[in-house]
């Protein structure tokens, strides 16, 4: 279950799990972090009590977590789900994590400490935004896959690209995948841009009124910092800057909305170009449109026909 942020993937995944005796495996690069609940839109505990979810709350915010780490964790979850006679329903917007799981991530050139030190110095001087701009210029496909907030993979991609003289994404296409490990059914949700933008704004506002600021303050009070891997998720640095007096809440909100819109656009581009997903469009924001979408997905997956389910 893939598509842009705020399209409704999590809700649909819960419904699909209910239809097919399944359990959800989250494919979100930041839901793996403990304490990042509101800002990563984690499924509520009550829903998770009805429909088991995996690959959520695996590490603390100051711990790196790579696509290879995700592939191992998700693979173990899928094996466990299958051993109990149930179906794994993968859902999330982190395309490269899904690709690493499904196609297998082969070893790439080892890390070079001198290169990493130099690139980290560049980031310190110019900021992660400048690093992302360099990656976009040298390897737009890699930039689209990882986004502007994933420091670890941005630096890794830039290092490999500069050392090899070839884009990281090209190396992956040539030799980076070990071969299919699974044969999934890909389903993607699309949303007309005006509706998607409205949904993004509404979700950001709901997060802000639902305790996101308290969550960020709690993380900072616990000793975590905006540069930590987990707090690279969209919104956390902006809200941390607001809490330190660096910007108003209105400015932080606007930056979060803009960043989320850009991220959604990159997700759509990546999933359309990199997966064989069957795309289903949510034409409008009302319940009738949602019911039509759910029926179409249900038929495509070979489930019994019917209206929306909630798991």
C-alpha atoms as a printed R data frame, in Angstrom:
    type eleno elety resid chain resno       x       y       z
1   ATOM     1    CA   UNK     A     1   0.000   0.000   0.000
2   ATOM     2    CA   UNK     A     2   1.924   3.025  -1.257
3   ATOM     3    CA   UNK     A     3   1.335   6.607  -2.314
4   ATOM     4    CA   UNK     A     4   1.892  10.149  -1.106
5   ATOM     5    CA   UNK     A     5   1.738  11.216   2.494
6   ATOM     6    CA   UNK     A     6  -1.776  12.080   3.745
7   ATOM     7    CA   UNK     A     7  -3.431  10.012   0.993
8   ATOM     8    CA   UNK     A     8  -4.922   7.515   3.447
9   ATOM     9    CA   UNK     A     9  -2.527   4.554   3.146
10  ATOM    10    CA   UNK     A    10  -2.625   3.593   6.812
11  ATOM    11    CA   UNK     A    11  -6.419   3.508   6.977
12  ATOM    12    CA   UNK     A    12  -6.642   1.453   3.795
13  ATOM    13    CA   UNK     A    13  -3.969  -0.959   5.032
14  ATOM    14    CA   UNK     A    14  -5.984  -1.573   8.202
15  ATOM    15    CA   UNK     A    15  -9.052  -2.253   6.070
16  ATOM    16    CA   UNK     A    16  -7.144  -4.655   3.796
17  ATOM    17    CA   UNK     A    17  -5.756  -6.488   6.816
18  ATOM    18    CA   UNK     A    18  -9.306  -6.903   8.051
19  ATOM    19    CA   UNK     A    19 -10.452  -8.297   4.726
20  ATOM    20    CA   UNK     A    20  -7.655 -10.862   4.343
21  ATOM    21    CA   UNK     A    21  -6.744 -11.983   7.873
22  ATOM    22    CA   UNK     A    22  -3.667  -9.803   7.755
23  ATOM    23    CA   UNK     A    23  -1.267  -7.762   9.852
24  ATOM    24    CA   UNK     A    24   0.273  -4.454   8.844
25  ATOM    25    CA   UNK     A    25   4.004  -3.918   8.341
26  ATOM    26    CA   UNK     A    26   4.817  -0.209   8.400
27  ATOM    27    CA   UNK     A    27   7.220   0.984   5.709
28  ATOM    28    CA   UNK     A    28   7.853   4.444   7.099
29  ATOM    29    CA   UNK     A    29  11.409   5.624   7.675
30  ATOM    30    CA   UNK     A    30  10.480   7.567  10.815
31  ATOM    31    CA   UNK     A    31   7.765   5.486  12.464
32  ATOM    32    CA   UNK     A    32  10.566   3.135  13.518
33  ATOM    33    CA   UNK     A    33  11.565   5.763  16.112
34  ATOM    34    CA   UNK     A    34  10.166   5.650  19.620
35  ATOM    35    CA   UNK     A    35   8.626   8.889  20.832
36  ATOM    36    CA   UNK     A    36   7.786  10.214  17.367
37  ATOM    37    CA   UNK     A    37   4.079   9.501  17.450
38  ATOM    38    CA   UNK     A    38   2.071  12.598  16.583
39  ATOM    39    CA   UNK     A    39   4.405  13.990  13.929
40  ATOM    40    CA   UNK     A    40   4.778  10.691  12.056
41  ATOM    41    CA   UNK     A    41   1.038   9.942  12.144
42  ATOM    42    CA   UNK     A    42   1.444   6.573  13.816
43  ATOM    43    CA   UNK     A    43  -1.705   4.492  13.915
44  ATOM    44    CA   UNK     A    44  -3.492   4.874  17.240
45  ATOM    45    CA   UNK     A    45  -2.964   2.258  19.933
46  ATOM    46    CA   UNK     A    46  -6.635   1.239  19.820
47  ATOM    47    CA   UNK     A    47  -6.340   0.367  16.120
48  ATOM    48    CA   UNK     A    48  -3.069  -1.476  16.685
49  ATOM    49    CA   UNK     A    49  -4.774  -3.507  19.401
50  ATOM    50    CA   UNK     A    50  -7.301  -4.736  16.807
51  ATOM    51    CA   UNK     A    51  -4.908  -5.110  13.886
52  ATOM    52    CA   UNK     A    52  -1.274  -5.895  14.775
53  ATOM    53    CA   UNK     A    53   1.323  -3.507  13.335
54  ATOM    54    CA   UNK     A    54   5.030  -4.206  12.899
55  ATOM    55    CA   UNK     A    55   8.193  -2.104  12.351
56  ATOM    56    CA   UNK     A    56   6.990   0.668  14.628
57  ATOM    57    CA   UNK     A    57   8.922   1.914  17.702
58  ATOM    58    CA   UNK     A    58  12.069  -0.103  17.039
59  ATOM    59    CA   UNK     A    59  14.842   2.359  18.008
60  ATOM    60    CA   UNK     A    60  15.439   5.595  19.919
61  ATOM    61    CA   UNK     A    61  15.586   8.902  18.004
62  ATOM    62    CA   UNK     A    62  19.367   9.219  18.290
63  ATOM    63    CA   UNK     A    63  20.045   5.836  16.654
64  ATOM    64    CA   UNK     A    64  20.669   5.511  12.896
65  ATOM    65    CA   UNK     A    65  18.311   3.160  11.078
66  ATOM    66    CA   UNK     A    66  19.091   2.232   7.480
67  ATOM    67    CA   UNK     A    67  17.199   0.641   4.626
68  ATOM    68    CA   UNK     A    68  19.153  -2.554   5.305
69  ATOM    69    CA   UNK     A    69  18.029  -2.422   8.948
70  ATOM    70    CA   UNK     A    70  14.449  -2.057   7.772
71  ATOM    71    CA   UNK     A    71  14.763  -4.953   5.329
72  ATOM    72    CA   UNK     A    72  15.956  -7.223   8.125
73  ATOM    73    CA   UNK     A    73  13.260  -6.113  10.579
74  ATOM    74    CA   UNK     A    74  10.442  -6.240   8.040
75  ATOM    75    CA   UNK     A    75  11.628  -9.583   6.676
76  ATOM    76    CA   UNK     A    76  11.558 -11.069  10.165
77  ATOM    77    CA   UNK     A    77   8.059  -9.633  10.721
78  ATOM    78    CA   UNK     A    78   6.799 -11.077   7.437
79  ATOM    79    CA   UNK     A    79   8.230 -14.500   8.297
80  ATOM    80    CA   UNK     A    80   6.525 -14.389  11.684
81  ATOM    81    CA   UNK     A    81   3.200 -13.329  10.170
82  ATOM    82    CA   UNK     A    82   3.360 -16.082   7.545
83  ATOM    83    CA   UNK     A    83   4.270 -18.705  10.149
84  ATOM    84    CA   UNK     A    84   0.989 -17.914  11.905
85  ATOM    85    CA   UNK     A    85  -0.983 -18.376   8.697
86  ATOM    86    CA   UNK     A    86  -1.690 -14.669   8.189
87  ATOM    87    CA   UNK     A    87  -1.012 -12.162   5.417
88  ATOM    88    CA   UNK     A    88   1.481  -9.290   5.618
89  ATOM    89    CA   UNK     A    89   0.109  -5.950   4.416
90  ATOM    90    CA   UNK     A    90   2.950  -3.491   3.799
91  ATOM    91    CA   UNK     A    91   2.013   0.162   3.942
92  ATOM    92    CA   UNK     A    92   4.116   3.292   3.844
93  ATOM    93    CA   UNK     A    93   5.681   6.032   1.821
94  ATOM    94    CA   UNK     A    94   9.392   5.174   2.140
95  ATOM    95    CA   UNK     A    95   9.945   3.746  -1.308
96  ATOM    96    CA   UNK     A    96  13.608   2.913  -0.955
97  ATOM    97    CA   UNK     A    97  12.923   0.924   2.214
98  ATOM    98    CA   UNK     A    98  10.297  -1.104   0.352
99  ATOM    99    CA   UNK     A    99  12.676  -1.658  -2.551
100 ATOM   100    CA   UNK     A   100  15.410  -2.835  -0.181
101 ATOM   101    CA   UNK     A   101  13.009  -5.334   1.375
102 ATOM   102    CA   UNK     A   102  11.428  -6.674  -1.797
103 ATOM   103    CA   UNK     A   103  14.383  -6.675  -4.175
104 ATOM   104    CA   UNK     A   104  17.194  -7.171  -1.673
105 ATOM   105    CA   UNK     A   105  19.941  -4.622  -1.101
106 ATOM   106    CA   UNK     A   106  23.355  -5.797  -2.283
107 ATOM   107    CA   UNK     A   107  26.570  -4.454  -0.758
108 ATOM   108    CA   UNK     A   108  27.865  -1.214  -2.275
109 ATOM   109    CA   UNK     A   109  31.363   0.299  -1.938
110 ATOM   110    CA   UNK     A   110  32.400   0.477   1.702
111 ATOM   111    CA   UNK     A   111  32.350   3.730   3.625
112 ATOM   112    CA   UNK     A   112  35.451   5.897   3.463
113 ATOM   113    CA   UNK     A   113  36.047   7.793   6.745
114 ATOM   114    CA   UNK     A   114  37.929  10.618   5.001
115 ATOM   115    CA   UNK     A   115  35.097  11.217   2.549
116 ATOM   116    CA   UNK     A   116  32.474  11.055   5.282
117 ATOM   117    CA   UNK     A   117  34.423  13.537   7.438
118 ATOM   118    CA   UNK     A   118  34.662  15.961   4.511
119 ATOM   119    CA   UNK     A   119  30.958  15.683   3.685
120 ATOM   120    CA   UNK     A   120  29.951  16.089   7.313
121 ATOM   121    CA   UNK     A   121  32.099  19.233   7.432
122 ATOM   122    CA   UNK     A   122  30.259  20.496   4.341
123 ATOM   123    CA   UNK     A   123  26.950  19.858   6.069
124 ATOM   124    CA   UNK     A   124  28.106  21.708   9.169
125 ATOM   125    CA   UNK     A   125  29.151  24.727   7.108
126 ATOM   126    CA   UNK     A   126  26.303  24.875   4.588
127 ATOM   127    CA   UNK     A   127  23.481  22.853   6.145
128 ATOM   128    CA   UNK     A   128  21.606  19.737   5.085
129 ATOM   129    CA   UNK     A   129  19.609  21.782   2.580
130 ATOM   130    CA   UNK     A   130  22.797  22.399   0.611
131 ATOM   131    CA   UNK     A   131  23.687  18.699   0.741
132 ATOM   132    CA   UNK     A   132  20.248  17.852  -0.623
133 ATOM   133    CA   UNK     A   133  20.661  20.416  -3.413
134 ATOM   134    CA   UNK     A   134  23.948  18.789  -4.429
135 ATOM   135    CA   UNK     A   135  22.355  15.354  -4.449
136 ATOM   136    CA   UNK     A   136  19.441  16.689  -6.527
137 ATOM   137    CA   UNK     A   137  21.902  18.091  -9.064
138 ATOM   138    CA   UNK     A   138  24.084  14.962  -9.254
139 ATOM   139    CA   UNK     A   139  21.503  12.227  -8.757
140 ATOM   140    CA   UNK     A   140  17.877  13.419  -8.895
141 ATOM   141    CA   UNK     A   141  16.543   9.863  -8.656
142 ATOM   142    CA   UNK     A   142  18.356   9.289  -5.356
143 ATOM   143    CA   UNK     A   143  17.184  12.660  -4.068
144 ATOM   144    CA   UNK     A   144  13.592  11.753  -4.919
145 ATOM   145    CA   UNK     A   145  13.932   8.393  -3.176
146 ATOM   146    CA   UNK     A   146  15.386   9.610   0.122
147 ATOM   147    CA   UNK     A   147  14.015  13.153   0.477
148 ATOM   148    CA   UNK     A   148  15.638  16.220   2.038
149 ATOM   149    CA   UNK     A   149  15.556  15.109   5.678
150 ATOM   150    CA   UNK     A   150  17.354  11.751   5.596
151 ATOM   151    CA   UNK     A   151  20.860  12.897   6.509
152 ATOM   152    CA   UNK     A   152  22.369   9.419   6.647
153 ATOM   153    CA   UNK     A   153  21.318   8.351   3.156
154 ATOM   154    CA   UNK     A   154  21.920  11.768   1.612
155 ATOM   155    CA   UNK     A   155  25.527  11.749   2.805
156 ATOM   156    CA   UNK     A   156  25.940   8.114   1.787
157 ATOM   157    CA   UNK     A   157  24.520   8.738  -1.676
158 ATOM   158    CA   UNK     A   158  26.687  11.808  -2.185
159 ATOM   159    CA   UNK     A   159  29.777   9.934  -1.028
160 ATOM   160    CA   UNK     A   160  29.188   7.004  -3.383
161 ATOM   161    CA   UNK     A   161  28.307   9.283  -6.300
162 ATOM   162    CA   UNK     A   162  31.417  11.432  -5.905
163 ATOM   163    CA   UNK     A   163  33.759   8.499  -5.333
164 ATOM   164    CA   UNK     A   164  32.387   6.357  -8.151
165 ATOM   165    CA   UNK     A   165  31.812   9.188 -10.603
166 ATOM   166    CA   UNK     A   166  28.365   7.718 -11.218
167 ATOM   167    CA   UNK     A   167  25.013   8.340  -9.569
168 ATOM   168    CA   UNK     A   168  24.180   6.175  -6.587
169 ATOM   169    CA   UNK     A   169  20.810   5.337  -8.158
170 ATOM   170    CA   UNK     A   170  22.555   4.104 -11.309
171 ATOM   171    CA   UNK     A   171  24.863   1.854  -9.311
172 ATOM   172    CA   UNK     A   172  21.869   0.392  -7.521
173 ATOM   173    CA   UNK     A   173  20.124  -0.298 -10.804
174 ATOM   174    CA   UNK     A   174  23.243  -2.023 -12.145
175 ATOM   175    CA   UNK     A   175  24.349  -4.082  -9.172
176 ATOM   176    CA   UNK     A   176  22.619  -2.892  -6.033
177 ATOM   177    CA   UNK     A   177  19.779  -5.411  -5.886
178 ATOM   178    CA   UNK     A   178  20.216  -9.082  -5.155
179 ATOM   179    CA   UNK     A   179  16.968 -10.152  -6.824
180 ATOM   180    CA   UNK     A   180  13.325 -10.429  -5.814
181 ATOM   181    CA   UNK     A   181  12.751 -11.777  -2.315
182 ATOM   182    CA   UNK     A   182   8.971 -11.402  -2.485
183 ATOM   183    CA   UNK     A   183   6.265 -11.180  -5.122
184 ATOM   184    CA   UNK     A   184   3.917  -8.517  -3.758
185 ATOM   185    CA   UNK     A   185   0.718  -7.051  -5.105
186 ATOM   186    CA   UNK     A   186   1.350  -3.335  -5.408
187 ATOM   187    CA   UNK     A   187  -1.518  -0.949  -4.733
188 ATOM   188    CA   UNK     A   188  -1.057   2.833  -4.790
189 ATOM   189    CA   UNK     A   189  -3.406   5.644  -3.827
190 ATOM   190    CA   UNK     A   190  -3.394   8.919  -5.718
191 ATOM   191    CA   UNK     A   191  -5.257  12.069  -4.763
192 ATOM   192    CA   UNK     A   192  -5.970  15.088  -7.011
193 ATOM   193    CA   UNK     A   193  -3.495  17.797  -6.092
194 ATOM   194    CA   UNK     A   194  -5.960  20.342  -4.640
195 ATOM   195    CA   UNK     A   195  -7.490  17.662  -2.427
196 ATOM   196    CA   UNK     A   196  -4.074  16.285  -1.438
197 ATOM   197    CA   UNK     A   197  -2.849  19.763  -0.493
198 ATOM   198    CA   UNK     A   198  -5.980  20.343   1.556
199 ATOM   199    CA   UNK     A   199  -5.513  17.010   3.315
200 ATOM   200    CA   UNK     A   200  -1.875  17.835   4.078
201 ATOM   201    CA   UNK     A   201  -2.818  21.190   5.608
202 ATOM   202    CA   UNK     A   202  -5.622  19.630   7.620
203 ATOM   203    CA   UNK     A   203  -3.334  16.904   8.923
204 ATOM   204    CA   UNK     A   204  -0.586  19.342   9.926
205 ATOM   205    CA   UNK     A   205  -3.152  21.451  11.781
206 ATOM   206    CA   UNK     A   206  -4.594  18.361  13.489
207 ATOM   207    CA   UNK     A   207  -1.112  17.319  14.587
208 ATOM   208    CA   UNK     A   208  -0.412  20.765  15.992
209 ATOM   209    CA   UNK     A   209  -3.636  20.788  17.975
210 ATOM   210    CA   UNK     A   210  -3.144  17.152  18.926
211 ATOM   211    CA   UNK     A   211   0.054  17.526  20.926
212 ATOM   212    CA   UNK     A   212   2.878  17.736  18.393
213 ATOM   213    CA   UNK     A   213   4.532  20.670  20.144
214 ATOM   214    CA   UNK     A   214   4.408  18.836  23.485
215 ATOM   215    CA   UNK     A   215   5.917  15.797  21.805
216 ATOM   216    CA   UNK     A   216   8.838  17.796  20.400
217 ATOM   217    CA   UNK     A   217   9.407  19.555  23.731
218 ATOM   218    CA   UNK     A   218   9.430  16.192  25.489
219 ATOM   219    CA   UNK     A   219  12.028  14.837  23.085
220 ATOM   220    CA   UNK     A   220  14.243  17.892  23.587
221 ATOM   221    CA   UNK     A   221  13.815  17.633  27.369
222 ATOM   222    CA   UNK     A   222  14.891  14.002  27.157
223 ATOM   223    CA   UNK     A   223  18.200  15.088  25.625
224 ATOM   224    CA   UNK     A   224  17.522  14.479  21.935
225 ATOM   225    CA   UNK     A   225  18.596  17.133  19.453
226 ATOM   226    CA   UNK     A   226  17.283  18.320  16.070
227 ATOM   227    CA   UNK     A   227  20.286  16.760  14.338
228 ATOM   228    CA   UNK     A   228  19.506  13.267  15.612
229 ATOM   229    CA   UNK     A   229  18.409  10.764  12.936
230 ATOM   230    CA   UNK     A   230  14.823  10.504  14.144
231 ATOM   231    CA   UNK     A   231  14.287  14.224  14.437
232 ATOM   232    CA   UNK     A   232  15.114  14.678  10.767
233 ATOM   233    CA   UNK     A   233  11.481  13.806  10.075
234 ATOM   234    CA   UNK     A   234   9.555  16.678   8.513
235 ATOM   235    CA   UNK     A   235   8.349  19.112  11.134
236 ATOM   236    CA   UNK     A   236  10.504  18.219  14.112
237 ATOM   237    CA   UNK     A   237  13.339  20.627  13.350
238 ATOM   238    CA   UNK     A   238  10.876  23.380  12.481
239 ATOM   239    CA   UNK     A   239   9.001  22.966  15.757
240 ATOM   240    CA   UNK     A   240  12.265  22.728  17.685
241 ATOM   241    CA   UNK     A   241  13.294  26.035  16.090
242 ATOM   242    CA   UNK     A   242   9.991  27.557  17.149
243 ATOM   243    CA   UNK     A   243  10.421  26.327  20.716
244 ATOM   244    CA   UNK     A   244  13.879  27.894  20.856
245 ATOM   245    CA   UNK     A   245  12.559  31.229  19.591
246 ATOM   246    CA   UNK     A   246  13.906  30.865  16.062
247 ATOM   247    CA   UNK     A   247  10.568  31.302  14.318
248 ATOM   248    CA   UNK     A   248   6.906  31.806  15.057
249 ATOM   249    CA   UNK     A   249   4.503  28.898  15.145
250 ATOM   250    CA   UNK     A   250   2.819  30.243  12.002
251 ATOM   251    CA   UNK     A   251   6.183  30.260  10.200
252 ATOM   252    CA   UNK     A   252   6.935  26.731  11.381
253 ATOM   253    CA   UNK     A   253   3.521  25.536  10.213
254 ATOM   254    CA   UNK     A   254   3.995  27.065   6.768
255 ATOM   255    CA   UNK     A   255   7.406  25.461   6.366
256 ATOM   256    CA   UNK     A   256   6.048  22.088   7.427
257 ATOM   257    CA   UNK     A   257   3.175  22.311   4.940
258 ATOM   258    CA   UNK     A   258   5.527  23.290   2.099
259 ATOM   259    CA   UNK     A   259   8.013  20.540   2.917
260 ATOM   260    CA   UNK     A   260   5.245  17.959   3.132
261 ATOM   261    CA   UNK     A   261   3.820  18.985  -0.235
262 ATOM   262    CA   UNK     A   262   7.253  18.669  -1.854
263 ATOM   263    CA   UNK     A   263   7.738  15.293  -0.220
264 ATOM   264    CA   UNK     A   264   4.364  14.065  -1.493
265 ATOM   265    CA   UNK     A   265   5.290  15.126  -5.021
266 ATOM   266    CA   UNK     A   266   8.562  13.198  -4.844
267 ATOM   267    CA   UNK     A   267   6.758  10.131  -3.507
268 ATOM   268    CA   UNK     A   268   4.309  10.119  -6.404
269 ATOM   269    CA   UNK     A   269   7.131  10.471  -8.921
270 ATOM   270    CA   UNK     A   270   9.129   7.671  -7.299
271 ATOM   271    CA   UNK     A   271   6.306   5.166  -6.929
272 ATOM   272    CA   UNK     A   272   5.075   5.757 -10.479
273 ATOM   273    CA   UNK     A   273   8.558   5.305 -11.891
274 ATOM   274    CA   UNK     A   274   9.923   2.544  -9.672
275 ATOM   275    CA   UNK     A   275   7.006   0.197  -8.978
276 ATOM   276    CA   UNK     A   276   4.409  -1.725 -10.981
277 ATOM   277    CA   UNK     A   277   1.643  -0.501  -8.671
278 ATOM   278    CA   UNK     A   278  -1.979  -0.394  -9.739
279 ATOM   279    CA   UNK     A   279  -3.094   3.156  -8.985
280 ATOM   280    CA   UNK     A   280  -6.460   4.058  -7.488
281 ATOM   281    CA   UNK     A   281  -7.624   7.648  -7.196
282 ATOM   282    CA   UNK     A   282  -9.545   9.154  -4.308
283 ATOM   283    CA   UNK     A   283 -11.654  11.569  -6.344
284 ATOM   284    CA   UNK     A   284 -13.067  13.553  -3.453
285 ATOM   285    CA   UNK     A   285 -12.874  13.821   0.306
286 ATOM   286    CA   UNK     A   286 -16.311  12.482   1.164
287 ATOM   287    CA   UNK     A   287 -17.328   9.056   2.417
288 ATOM   288    CA   UNK     A   288 -18.905   8.049  -0.892
289 ATOM   289    CA   UNK     A   289 -15.603   8.565  -2.707
290 ATOM   290    CA   UNK     A   290 -13.782   6.641  -0.007
291 ATOM   291    CA   UNK     A   291 -16.281   3.780  -0.325
292 ATOM   292    CA   UNK     A   292 -15.738   3.627  -4.103
293 ATOM   293    CA   UNK     A   293 -11.974   3.559  -3.631
294 ATOM   294    CA   UNK     A   294 -12.181   0.770  -1.069
295 ATOM   295    CA   UNK     A   295 -14.471  -1.336  -3.268
296 ATOM   296    CA   UNK     A   296 -12.108  -0.964  -6.231
297 ATOM   297    CA   UNK     A   297  -9.093  -1.996  -4.165
298 ATOM   298    CA   UNK     A   298 -11.015  -4.886  -2.651
299 ATOM   299    CA   UNK     A   299 -11.915  -6.238  -6.076
300 ATOM   300    CA   UNK     A   300  -8.350  -5.764  -7.354
301 ATOM   301    CA   UNK     A   301  -6.975  -7.766  -4.429
302 ATOM   302    CA   UNK     A   302  -9.471 -10.575  -4.957
303 ATOM   303    CA   UNK     A   303 -11.345  -9.961  -1.717
304 ATOM   304    CA   UNK     A   304 -15.111 -10.230  -1.399
305 ATOM   305    CA   UNK     A   305 -16.848  -7.125  -2.676
306 ATOM   306    CA   UNK     A   306 -18.317  -4.655  -0.257
307 ATOM   307    CA   UNK     A   307 -17.929  -1.228   1.266
308 ATOM   308    CA   UNK     A   308 -15.213   0.205   3.492
309 ATOM   309    CA   UNK     A   309 -13.931  -1.871   6.348
310 ATOM   310    CA   UNK     A   310 -12.083  -0.668   9.410
311 ATOM   311    CA   UNK     A   311 -10.287  -3.822  10.486
